[in-house]
């Protein structure tokens, strides 16, 4: 009888312990669930490609700073600086040649800015044939510099767009996992099919 009572008490104690553990575990799960549900949605910071693109559209290089790619900022401004220099240089030459061409073709003898050009010394401008050649050369040169200036302006617009695209792409890849877990393993493999052994390679991706 004592053994039966002892076994009965042991079973009751075991049941109480199990109930206590289950209750504690349930409270922990409930507490964890409550804590997770109470975390506001905006607490998780999301790296936004749209925001990066807007930043770079407002100020070139700002999107790269948002992506923490600070080394790209000097490259961007060096590119804009070089393009700006060539736009200015081509535009300056275009204006000089345009003025010289206008002075050469007008009827005013007092307008002779074309004489300041180095090329003028190689022509006898009193000779009608050489004067005509000089005029044709001025016309071609001013068209050349105007075309280069316009091309540099288009290139600047393209470089500005590239700055925005670069910021957006970098933002897309900002949270991309490039850890060592991204692996590709291959190894020899052997498989039996219709009582024949087939040899090959087994590929495994980890991501």
C-alpha positions as CSV (number, residue, x, y, z in Angstrom):
1,X,0.0,0.0,0.0
2,X,2.8,2.3,0.8
3,X,4.4,1.6,-2.5
4,X,1.2,2.4,-4.3
5,X,0.9,5.7,-2.4
6,X,4.5,6.5,-3.1
7,X,4.1,5.8,-6.8
8,X,0.9,7.9,-6.9
9,X,2.6,10.8,-5.2
10,X,5.5,10.6,-7.6
11,X,3.1,10.7,-10.6
12,X,1.3,13.7,-9.1
13,X,4.6,15.5,-8.6
14,X,5.7,14.6,-12.1
15,X,2.4,15.9,-13.5
16,X,2.8,19.2,-11.5
17,X,6.3,19.7,-12.8
18,X,5.2,19.1,-16.4
19,X,2.3,21.5,-15.9
20,X,4.7,24.1,-14.4
21,X,7.2,23.8,-17.2
22,X,4.5,23.9,-19.9
23,X,2.9,27.0,-18.3
24,X,6.3,28.8,-18.0
25,X,7.1,27.9,-21.6
26,X,3.7,29.1,-22.7
27,X,4.2,32.4,-20.8
28,X,7.7,32.8,-22.5
29,X,6.2,32.3,-25.9
30,X,3.4,34.6,-25.2
31,X,5.7,37.2,-23.9
32,X,8.0,36.9,-26.9
33,X,5.0,37.1,-29.3
34,X,3.8,40.2,-27.5
35,X,7.2,41.9,-27.7
36,X,7.4,41.1,-31.4
37,X,4.0,42.4,-32.1
38,X,4.6,45.6,-30.2
39,X,7.6,46.5,-32.3
40,X,6.5,49.3,-34.7
41,X,6.8,48.6,-38.4
42,X,9.0,51.6,-39.0
43,X,11.6,50.3,-36.5
44,X,13.2,48.2,-39.3
45,X,15.3,50.5,-41.4
46,X,14.9,49.7,-45.1
47,X,17.5,50.9,-47.6
48,X,15.4,52.5,-50.3
49,X,16.7,52.6,-53.9
50,X,14.0,55.3,-54.6
51,X,15.4,57.5,-51.9
52,X,19.0,57.0,-53.1
53,X,17.9,58.0,-56.6
54,X,16.1,61.1,-55.4
55,X,19.2,62.2,-53.3
56,X,21.5,61.8,-56.4
57,X,19.0,63.7,-58.5
58,X,18.9,66.6,-56.0
59,X,22.7,66.7,-55.5
60,X,25.0,64.3,-57.4
61,X,27.0,62.2,-55.0
62,X,24.4,62.4,-52.2
63,X,22.9,59.1,-53.1
64,X,26.3,57.5,-53.1
65,X,26.8,58.9,-49.6
66,X,23.5,57.5,-48.6
67,X,24.8,54.1,-49.8
68,X,28.0,54.6,-47.9
69,X,30.0,54.5,-51.2
70,X,32.0,57.6,-50.3
71,X,34.9,56.8,-52.6
72,X,32.6,57.4,-55.6
73,X,31.9,61.0,-54.8
74,X,35.3,62.4,-55.9
75,X,35.0,60.4,-59.2
76,X,31.6,61.9,-59.8
77,X,32.7,65.5,-59.2
78,X,35.9,64.9,-61.2
79,X,33.8,63.7,-64.1
80,X,31.5,66.8,-63.9
81,X,34.5,69.0,-63.6
82,X,36.2,67.6,-66.7
83,X,33.0,67.8,-68.7
84,X,32.4,71.4,-67.6
85,X,35.9,72.3,-68.6
86,X,35.5,70.9,-72.1
87,X,32.1,72.5,-72.5
88,X,33.7,75.9,-71.6
89,X,36.8,75.4,-73.8
90,X,34.8,74.4,-76.9
91,X,32.3,77.1,-76.4
92,X,35.0,79.7,-76.1
93,X,36.7,78.6,-79.4
94,X,33.3,78.5,-81.1
95,X,32.5,82.1,-80.1
96,X,36.0,83.3,-81.3
97,X,35.6,81.6,-84.6
98,X,32.0,82.7,-85.0
99,X,33.0,86.3,-84.4
100,X,35.9,86.0,-86.8
101,X,33.7,84.5,-89.5
102,X,31.2,87.3,-89.1
103,X,33.8,90.0,-89.3
104,X,35.3,88.4,-92.4
105,X,32.0,88.1,-94.2
106,X,30.5,91.6,-93.4
107,X,31.1,94.8,-95.3
108,X,32.7,96.7,-92.4
109,X,36.5,97.1,-92.8
110,X,36.8,98.0,-89.1
111,X,35.8,94.6,-87.9
112,X,38.9,92.4,-88.4
113,X,39.0,90.1,-85.4
114,X,39.9,87.3,-87.8
115,X,43.4,88.8,-88.1
116,X,44.1,87.8,-84.5
117,X,43.9,84.1,-85.5
118,X,47.1,82.2,-86.1
119,X,45.8,80.7,-89.3
120,X,45.3,84.1,-90.9
121,X,49.0,84.6,-91.5
122,X,49.1,81.6,-93.9
123,X,46.6,83.3,-96.3
124,X,46.8,86.3,-98.6
125,X,43.4,87.8,-97.7
126,X,43.7,90.3,-100.5
127,X,43.5,87.3,-102.9
128,X,39.9,86.3,-103.5
129,X,40.6,82.6,-103.8
130,X,42.6,82.4,-100.6
131,X,40.1,84.6,-98.8
132,X,37.4,82.2,-99.8
133,X,39.4,79.2,-98.5
134,X,40.1,81.0,-95.2
135,X,36.3,81.7,-94.9
136,X,35.5,78.0,-95.6
137,X,38.0,77.0,-93.0
138,X,36.5,79.3,-90.4
139,X,33.1,78.0,-91.1
140,X,34.1,74.4,-90.7
141,X,36.1,75.1,-87.5
142,X,33.2,76.9,-85.8
143,X,30.9,74.0,-86.7
144,X,33.5,71.6,-85.2
145,X,33.7,73.4,-81.9
146,X,29.9,73.9,-81.7
147,X,29.3,70.2,-82.3
148,X,31.9,69.2,-79.6
149,X,30.3,71.7,-77.2
150,X,26.8,70.2,-77.8
151,X,28.2,66.7,-77.5
152,X,29.8,67.5,-74.1
153,X,26.5,69.0,-72.9
154,X,24.7,65.8,-73.9
155,X,27.5,63.7,-72.2
156,X,27.0,65.8,-69.0
157,X,23.3,65.0,-69.0
158,X,24.1,61.3,-69.6
159,X,26.7,61.4,-66.7
160,X,24.1,63.0,-64.4
161,X,21.6,60.2,-65.3
162,X,24.3,57.6,-64.7
163,X,25.0,59.0,-61.3
164,X,21.3,58.5,-60.4
165,X,21.2,55.0,-61.9
166,X,24.4,54.1,-60.0
167,X,22.9,55.2,-56.7
168,X,19.7,53.3,-57.3
169,X,21.6,50.0,-58.2
170,X,23.9,50.3,-55.2
171,X,20.9,50.7,-53.0
172,X,19.3,47.6,-54.5
173,X,22.4,45.6,-53.7
174,X,23.0,47.3,-50.3
175,X,21.5,44.4,-48.3
176,X,22.6,41.7,-50.7
177,X,24.3,38.9,-48.8
178,X,27.9,38.5,-49.9
179,X,29.1,36.5,-47.0
180,X,31.1,33.2,-47.2
181,X,27.8,31.2,-47.0
182,X,27.2,32.1,-50.6
183,X,29.2,29.1,-52.0
184,X,29.1,26.8,-55.0
185,X,30.5,23.3,-54.4
186,X,30.9,20.5,-56.8
187,X,32.2,17.0,-56.3
188,X,32.3,13.7,-58.2
189,X,29.1,11.6,-57.8
190,X,28.1,8.0,-58.7
191,X,24.5,6.8,-59.1
192,X,23.1,3.4,-59.9
193,X,20.5,3.1,-62.6
194,X,19.2,-0.1,-64.2
195,X,22.1,-2.0,-62.6
196,X,24.6,0.3,-64.2
197,X,26.8,2.8,-62.5
198,X,26.6,6.4,-63.8
199,X,29.4,8.8,-63.0
200,X,29.0,12.5,-63.0
201,X,29.3,15.7,-60.9
202,X,27.2,16.8,-57.9
203,X,26.6,20.5,-57.6
204,X,25.6,22.2,-54.3
205,X,24.5,25.8,-53.8
206,X,24.5,27.4,-50.3
207,X,22.7,30.7,-49.9
